Structure formats: structure tokens, C-alpha cells
């Protein structure tokens, strides 16, 4: 399960890095703060996936998943709002990096959760 946990973090981080490096080749979309977005999502998803793994047998696991998704969305909105207030002129370029990072990490988080739930079901049988 540790392998799946690490893949759920490393693979989207790799894809997000490739995406941002490619996007930075175009001056209209270039942003030097894209790495902060990558670090933010890697840490945030790492923490949430660890919590999901530790509490996977809990009776309130479904509620935990819903709360985790909502909290992650709200934290991301707060992060992008703070960036917008700090760097108004660079906000558009940053958001073009930030939003696909969110989508990539969400896709791989869902994949990790589906594997976690399937392994949980096989252990219960």
C-alpha cells in the first residue's frame, strides 16, 4: 500500500512539473511561482492520503472523504485568493498552472481512494 501511496503523489507531481515547464515556454503563460503550487498540492494531498489510509476502516470513512474533498477545495480557494491579493499582476499566469495541478492531483487522489476501498473490501471478505 505504501507503493500506491507514493505513486499517488509522485506521478501527478511529475505530470504537473512537465505541464508547467512546457507552459512556461510561452511568455503569456509563464510564471515563476508555479513550483509553489506543486509543493502545496504535493504536501496537501500527501497529508490527506495519509489520513485516508490511517482511517480507512473507520465507520465514518465516507463522511471523512466528503469532508476531505470540501476542505481541500476550500484550502485551494484560500491559497489562490491569497496569491491574487499578493501578486495581482501575475495572478492569471499562476492560475493557469494552479488549476490543472488541482485537477491532476484530484484525479490521482480518486484513483488512490478507489484502490484503497477495493483493497478494504477484499480484506473484509
Backbone as CSV, one residue per row, in Angstrom:
resi,resn,N_x,N_y,N_z,CA_x,CA_y,CA_z,C_x,C_y,C_z
1,UNK,0.824,-1.197,0.000,0.000,0.000,0.000,0.867,1.260,0.000
2,UNK,2.066,1.161,0.553,2.971,2.303,0.548,3.340,2.681,-0.881
3,UNK,3.489,1.677,-1.732,3.806,1.927,-3.136,2.692,2.726,-3.806
4,UNK,1.458,2.355,-3.549,0.314,3.085,-4.120,0.241,4.503,-3.582
5,UNK,0.541,4.653,-2.303,0.537,5.975,-1.680,1.573,6.884,-2.348
6,UNK,2.775,6.365,-2.535,3.837,7.159,-3.151,3.544,7.451,-4.622
7,UNK,2.994,6.477,-5.329,2.632,6.705,-6.728,1.544,7.757,-6.861
8,UNK,0.632,7.821,-5.893,-0.442,8.812,-5.909,0.096,10.222,-5.699
9,UNK,1.324,10.338,-5.231,1.952,11.654,-5.055,2.983,11.943,-6.137
10,UNK,3.787,10.951,-6.472,4.899,11.169,-7.396,4.414,11.349,-8.834
11,UNK,3.492,10.515,-9.266,3.049,10.585,-10.651,2.356,11.907,-10.987
12,UNK,1.393,12.381,-10.181,0.802,13.684,-10.521,1.807,14.830,-10.378
13,UNK,2.748,14.716,-9.434,3.771,15.761,-9.299,4.646,15.802,-10.551
14,UNK,4.987,14.631,-11.078,5.781,14.572,-12.307,5.008,15.182,-13.479
15,UNK,3.750,14.786,-13.646,2.936,15.320,-14.741,2.721,16.825,-14.611
16,UNK,2.510,17.298,-13.390,2.329,18.730,-13.169,3.610,19.494,-13.484
17,UNK,4.754,18.904,-13.158,6.033,19.542,-13.462,6.241,19.641,-14.969
18,UNK,5.985,18.557,-15.668,6.119,18.568,-17.124,5.175,19.597,-17.732
19,UNK,3.941,19.632,-17.259,2.956,20.593,-17.757,3.430,22.027,-17.535
20,UNK,3.884,22.332,-16.333,4.286,23.700,-16.021,5.550,24.122,-16.758
21,UNK,6.491,23.213,-16.904,7.705,23.542,-17.656,7.351,23.817,-19.118
22,UNK,6.475,23.003,-19.681,6.043,23.229,-21.063,5.277,24.538,-21.190
23,UNK,4.421,24.825,-20.233,3.631,26.058,-20.269,4.504,27.293,-20.096
24,UNK,5.575,27.176,-19.341,6.474,28.317,-19.131,7.263,28.672,-20.389
25,UNK,7.202,27.845,-21.415,7.871,28.170,-22.674,7.140,29.276,-23.434
26,UNK,5.896,29.521,-23.056,5.104,30.570,-23.688,5.062,31.782,-22.760
27,UNK,5.592,32.899,-23.199,5.695,34.075,-22.309,4.355,34.538,-21.731
28,UNK,3.279,34.359,-22.453,1.980,34.806,-21.947,1.526,33.994,-20.740
29,UNK,1.982,32.752,-20.622,1.565,31.864,-19.539,2.655,31.604,-18.512
30,UNK,3.819,32.167,-18.721,4.951,31.910,-17.828,4.700,32.493,-16.439
31,UNK,5.115,31.736,-15.441,5.011,32.182,-14.056,6.091,31.500,-13.252
32,UNK,6.850,32.297,-12.514,7.956,31.714,-11.756,7.515,31.093,-10.432
33,UNK,6.260,31.250,-10.050,5.772,30.708,-8.778,5.049,29.369,-8.932
34,UNK,5.108,28.759,-10.101,4.384,27.505,-10.311,4.870,26.403,-9.382
35,UNK,6.127,26.478,-8.970,6.679,25.452,-8.086,5.981,25.458,-6.726
36,UNK,5.545,26.634,-6.279,4.818,26.711,-5.005,3.497,25.966,-5.082
37,UNK,2.859,26.040,-6.226,1.615,25.292,-6.429,1.874,23.796,-6.346
38,UNK,2.940,23.364,-6.964,3.304,21.949,-6.948,3.619,21.466,-5.533
39,UNK,4.389,22.245,-4.800,4.718,21.893,-3.411,3.449,21.864,-2.555
40,UNK,2.601,22.858,-2.739,1.350,22.952,-1.983,0.495,21.700,-2.179
41,UNK,0.285,21.310,-3.430,-0.565,20.150,-3.696,0.085,18.841,-3.284
42,UNK,1.389,18.735,-3.434,2.062,17.509,-3.013,1.926,17.323,-1.503
43,UNK,2.151,18.381,-0.748,2.009,18.292,0.714,0.559,18.058,1.127
44,UNK,-0.341,18.819,0.544,-1.756,18.709,0.912,-2.304,17.314,0.591
45,UNK,-2.034,16.829,-0.587,-2.524,15.501,-0.960,-1.817,14.409,-0.174
46,UNK,-0.547,14.606,0.130,0.171,13.633,0.950,-0.447,13.497,2.325
47,UNK,-0.796,14.628,2.927,-1.423,14.610,4.252,-2.800,13.962,4.188
48,UNK,-3.611,14.372,3.209,-4.961,13.817,3.101,-4.937,12.318,2.789
49,UNK,-4.069,11.895,1.891,-3.994,10.467,1.566,-3.524,9.643,2.759
50,UNK,-2.629,10.196,3.560,-2.186,9.507,4.764,-3.336,9.377,5.765
51,UNK,-4.104,10.438,5.929,-5.270,10.387,6.825,-6.281,9.368,6.320
52,UNK,-6.524,9.359,5.003,-7.456,8.377,4.439,-6.974,6.958,4.705
53,UNK,-5.681,6.738,4.541,-5.130,5.399,4.750,-5.261,4.981,6.215
54,UNK,-4.948,5.878,7.124,-4.993,5.537,8.545,-6.407,5.306,9.049
55,UNK,-7.376,6.007,8.478,-8.769,5.904,8.942,-9.662,5.131,7.972
56,UNK,-9.069,4.296,7.119,-9.832,3.591,6.092,-10.827,2.585,6.665
57,UNK,-10.602,2.115,7.861,-11.510,1.135,8.480,-12.539,1.786,9.397
58,UNK,-12.517,3.089,9.458,-13.433,3.817,10.320,-14.863,3.722,9.780
59,UNK,-15.805,3.758,10.687,-17.215,3.703,10.287,-17.629,4.981,9.558
60,UNK,-16.958,6.064,9.839,-17.286,7.357,9.240,-16.395,7.672,8.036
61,UNK,-15.878,6.647,7.366,-14.936,6.858,6.266,-15.567,7.663,5.127
62,UNK,-16.822,7.398,4.797,-17.495,8.130,3.723,-17.613,9.607,4.063
63,UNK,-17.968,9.899,5.285,-18.033,11.294,5.729,-16.669,11.957,5.716
64,UNK,-15.662,11.190,6.069,-14.291,11.695,6.038,-13.877,12.051,4.615
65,UNK,-14.235,11.217,3.655,-13.922,11.505,2.253,-14.586,12.794,1.794
66,UNK,-15.847,12.937,2.105,-16.572,14.143,1.717,-15.964,15.378,2.377
67,UNK,-15.672,15.283,3.660,-15.063,16.409,4.369,-13.687,16.735,3.800
68,UNK,-12.918,15.704,3.460,-11.588,15.918,2.893,-11.645,16.644,1.561
69,UNK,-12.583,16.267,0.721,-12.728,16.913,-0.582,-13.131,18.374,-0.413
70,UNK,-14.069,18.635,0.474,-14.524,20.003,0.703,-13.411,20.855,1.310
71,UNK,-12.709,20.309,2.292,-11.628,21.066,2.939,-10.515,21.354,1.941
72,UNK,-10.174,20.383,1.114,-9.114,20.604,0.123,-9.515,21.667,-0.891
73,UNK,-10.765,21.660,-1.315,-11.246,22.683,-2.239,-11.206,24.062,-1.590
74,UNK,-11.670,24.148,-0.350,-11.665,25.448,0.340,-10.248,25.954,0.590
75,UNK,-9.346,25.066,0.982,-7.951,25.469,1.178,-7.323,25.942,-0.127
76,UNK,-7.677,25.298,-1.220,-7.150,25.715,-2.521,-7.701,27.078,-2.923
77,UNK,-8.965,27.309,-2.657,-9.546,28.618,-2.957,-8.918,29.718,-2.108
78,UNK,-8.650,29.424,-0.855,-7.984,30.390,0.013,-6.567,30.658,-0.481
79,UNK,-5.860,29.612,-0.875,-4.495,29.779,-1.372,-4.461,30.640,-2.630
80,UNK,-5.383,30.411,-3.530,-5.381,31.193,-4.767,-5.843,32.630,-4.498
81,UNK,-6.705,32.821,-3.517,-7.112,34.176,-3.132,-5.941,34.940,-2.520
82,UNK,-5.185,34.291,-1.666,-4.008,34.931,-1.065,-3.003,35.303,-2.148
83,UNK,-2.795,34.400,-3.088,-1.873,34.704,-4.183,-2.385,35.893,-4.993
84,UNK,-3.676,35.923,-5.260,-4.256,37.020,-6.044,-4.076,38.359,-5.332
85,UNK,-4.182,38.370,-4.019,-4.006,39.611,-3.273,-2.542,40.032,-3.205
86,UNK,-1.629,39.074,-3.169,-0.202,39.378,-3.071,0.417,39.758,-4.417
87,UNK,0.031,39.055,-5.465,0.649,39.236,-6.785,-0.440,39.453,-7.833
88,UNK,-1.068,40.605,-7.811,-2.192,40.864,-8.701,-1.822,40.747,-10.173
89,UNK,-0.658,41.243,-10.545,-0.293,41.263,-11.962,0.057,39.871,-12.495
90,UNK,0.471,38.948,-11.631,0.871,37.614,-12.068,-0.211,36.569,-11.819
91,UNK,-1.377,36.991,-11.387,-2.422,36.055,-10.988,-2.896,35.171,-12.133
92,UNK,-3.100,35.740,-13.316,-3.614,34.949,-14.441,-2.643,33.832,-14.817
93,UNK,-1.370,34.140,-14.888,-0.376,33.130,-15.217,-0.294,32.034,-14.168
94,UNK,-0.380,32.432,-12.900,-0.326,31.446,-11.821,-1.546,30.544,-11.816
95,UNK,-2.704,31.111,-12.050,-3.929,30.304,-12.017,-3.964,29.288,-13.148
96,UNK,-3.299,29.590,-14.270,-3.235,28.632,-15.375,-2.358,27.434,-15.001
97,UNK,-1.477,27.615,-14.047,-0.686,26.499,-13.523,-1.430,25.817,-12.361
98,UNK,-2.023,26.608,-11.495,-2.626,26.130,-10.256,-3.820,25.210,-10.500
99,UNK,-4.712,25.595,-11.384,-5.939,24.835,-11.610,-5.661,23.451,-12.215
100,UNK,-4.823,23.328,-13.242,-4.504,21.966,-13.717,-3.767,21.121,-12.678
101,UNK,-2.971,21.750,-11.822,-2.333,20.990,-10.742,-3.413,20.413,-9.835
102,UNK,-4.417,21.219,-9.511,-5.531,20.753,-8.681,-6.222,19.558,-9.347
103,UNK,-6.475,19.679,-10.646,-7.170,18.613,-11.367,-6.329,17.332,-11.401
104,UNK,-5.049,17.461,-11.697,-4.172,16.278,-11.740,-4.120,15.566,-10.395
105,UNK,-3.900,16.316,-9.333,-3.814,15.683,-8.023,-5.160,15.098,-7.597
106,UNK,-6.256,15.716,-7.994,-7.577,15.181,-7.669,-7.820,13.860,-8.394
107,UNK,-7.445,13.784,-9.653,-7.617,12.539,-10.415,-6.847,11.403,-9.753
108,UNK,-5.608,11.661,-9.368,-4.809,10.596,-8.777,-5.217,10.305,-7.335
109,UNK,-5.792,11.281,-6.660,-6.327,11.021,-5.328,-7.539,10.096,-5.424
110,UNK,-8.394,10.334,-6.386,-9.566,9.481,-6.590,-9.130,8.068,-6.967
111,UNK,-8.118,7.957,-7.815,-7.583,6.649,-8.185,-7.038,5.928,-6.956
112,UNK,-6.297,6.643,-6.130,-5.748,6.053,-4.901,-6.877,5.607,-3.971
113,UNK,-7.900,6.438,-3.825,-9.016,6.097,-2.944,-9.783,4.881,-3.451
114,UNK,-9.946,4.785,-4.765,-10.656,3.613,-5.287,-9.851,2.334,-5.029
115,UNK,-8.527,2.401,-5.151,-7.694,1.243,-4.834,-7.747,0.927,-3.342
116,UNK,-7.791,1.961,-2.521,-7.864,1.782,-1.072,-9.180,1.115,-0.684
117,UNK,-10.265,1.540,-1.296,-11.577,0.959,-0.993,-11.661,-0.481,-1.498
118,UNK,-11.114,-0.745,-2.683,-11.124,-2.122,-3.209,-10.305,-3.060,-2.332
119,UNK,-9.156,-2.611,-1.874,-8.335,-3.464,-1.009,-9.023,-3.668,0.341
120,UNK,-9.754,-2.688,0.786,-10.508,-2.798,2.039,-11.612,-3.843,1.887
121,UNK,-12.286,-3.847,0.736,-13.362,-4.806,0.510,-12.833,-6.233,0.420
122,UNK,-11.676,-6.421,-0.198,-11.117,-7.775,-0.298,-10.628,-8.290,1.046
123,UNK,-10.172,-7.404,1.926,-9.736,-7.839,3.249,-10.924,-8.187,4.148
124,UNK,-12.080,-7.585,3.880,-13.256,-7.861,4.700,-13.889,-9.208,4.340
125,UNK,-13.668,-9.673,3.130,-14.319,-10.925,2.680,-13.596,-12.130,3.169
